[in-house]
Amino acid sequence: MIHNVGGSSAPSGGFITVTDALWQQAIDENLLPAVRLDRGLLPSMIERGAGVIIHISSIQRTLPLYDSTLAYAAAKAALTNYSKALSNEVSPKGIRVMTVSPGFIETDAATRMIQRIADKDKSDYVTGIMRINPPPIIQSYIDASNAHDVQSILACFAESATVRDENTTHRGKIDIERWLTTTIEKYKFQFKPLSAEERHNETIVAVQISGTFPGSPITLDYRFAIANEKIASLIIDS
């Protein structure tokens, strides 16, 4: 079951423009439909002991645009949290619950929204690839990853670095090298960074990843902690 209902029609202008009615509308459109559909169909999946539920969330669950989609972003964060809790409950019963969080898609509506923000900020909006400027060590990591150059990727990490991916923590360069080799051979991935921001001593890069895996491409958050111009830790959030 794929739940794809969602959207936002809130005006621009930041949080002060989002009324109680608009907050409720965002929850009604982006969270509660999934909850209600799951409530109706999940019992039969549990009875069979098999099933897959996919909730369509958004990159804005962690990278919100406050100007006009604040309530939408909060509702998508709630959907992601709900999905994780539901997965913890029903996965022992044979049901998989997954969340897909698409990045920016240049629809007509998205273009109009960005143009409004650009006009307000007296800046330019140019159609095309988003230009981001992560720290040099992160850019080196991305470039080496796309080249599938394990040694160059390793050179980006501190000796005692940690990587957390798919609920597993890899500690130190030897363990990280095994993880890299296995992941590259299995998925043959390519990275396309979409956005980057600094938050709480981390650099969070939203990355679109394509490769030999179901559902490709997907967007994940790569949370980097940098120390002495090396990657001290990397957490990959789905």
SULQUI-V260573 format. One record per backbone hydrogen bond with DSSP energy under -1.0 kcal/mol. CO is the residue of the C=O (numbers start at 1). NH is the residue of the N-H. E is the energy in kcal/mol with one decimal. If there is no record, write none. Layout:
BEGIN
co = (CO/CO)
nh = (NH/NH)
e = (E/E)
END
This chain:
BEGIN
co = (1/3/14/15/17/19/20/21/22/23/24/25/26/27/27/31/32/33/34/35/36/37/38/41/42/43/44/45/45/51/53/54/55/58/59/59/65/67/69/70/71/72/73/74/75/76/77/78/79/80/81/82/83/84/85/86/87/90/90/91/96/98/100/102/105/107/108/109/110/111/112/113/114/115/116/117/118/135/136/137/138/139/140/141/142/143/144/145/148/149/150/151/153/154/156/158/159/161/162/163/164/165/168/170/172/173/174/175/176/177/178/179/180/181/182/183/184/187/190/192/195/197/199/202/203/204/205/206/206/207/208/209/210/211/213/218/220/221/222/223/224/225/225/227/230/231/232/233/234/235/237)
nh = (54/56/17/18/19/23/24/25/26/27/28/29/30/31/32/35/36/37/38/39/40/41/42/45/46/47/48/49/50/96/98/3/100/61/62/63/69/14/73/74/75/76/77/78/79/80/81/82/83/84/85/86/87/88/89/90/91/93/95/94/53/55/57/59/107/111/112/113/114/115/116/117/118/119/120/121/123/139/140/141/142/143/144/145/146/147/149/148/150/153/154/155/156/157/231/161/173/172/234/170/236/168/165/163/176/177/178/179/180/181/182/183/184/185/186/187/188/212/210/208/206/204/202/199/224/197/222/194/195/220/192/218/190/213/216/209/207/237/205/235/203/232/233/230/227/158/162/225/164/223/221)
e = (-3.1/-2.2/-1.6/-1.5/-1.0/-2.4/-2.6/-2.2/-2.3/-2.0/-2.8/-2.0/-2.1/-2.0/-2.2/-1.7/-2.8/-2.4/-2.6/-2.2/-1.6/-2.2/-2.9/-1.2/-2.6/-2.1/-1.8/-1.8/-1.6/-2.5/-3.1/-3.3/-2.5/-1.9/-1.5/-1.4/-1.7/-2.9/-2.8/-2.3/-2.4/-2.4/-2.1/-2.1/-2.2/-2.3/-2.3/-2.8/-2.6/-2.1/-2.3/-2.8/-2.5/-2.2/-1.6/-2.7/-2.3/-1.4/-1.7/-1.8/-3.0/-2.7/-3.0/-2.2/-2.3/-2.4/-2.2/-2.3/-2.5/-2.3/-2.1/-2.1/-2.8/-2.7/-2.2/-2.2/-2.7/-2.1/-2.5/-1.8/-2.5/-2.7/-2.6/-2.2/-2.3/-1.3/-2.4/-1.1/-1.0/-2.2/-2.7/-1.8/-1.6/-1.9/-2.9/-1.7/-1.0/-3.1/-1.9/-3.5/-2.6/-1.3/-2.5/-2.4/-2.4/-2.6/-1.8/-2.2/-2.8/-2.7/-2.4/-2.6/-2.8/-2.1/-2.2/-2.8/-2.0/-3.1/-2.0/-2.8/-1.9/-3.0/-1.0/-3.0/-2.9/-1.7/-2.9/-3.7/-1.1/-2.5/-1.7/-2.3/-2.1/-1.5/-1.6/-3.7/-3.1/-2.9/-2.8/-2.0/-2.7/-2.9/-1.5/-1.2/-2.6/-2.3/-1.4/-2.4/-2.8/-3.0/-1.9)
END
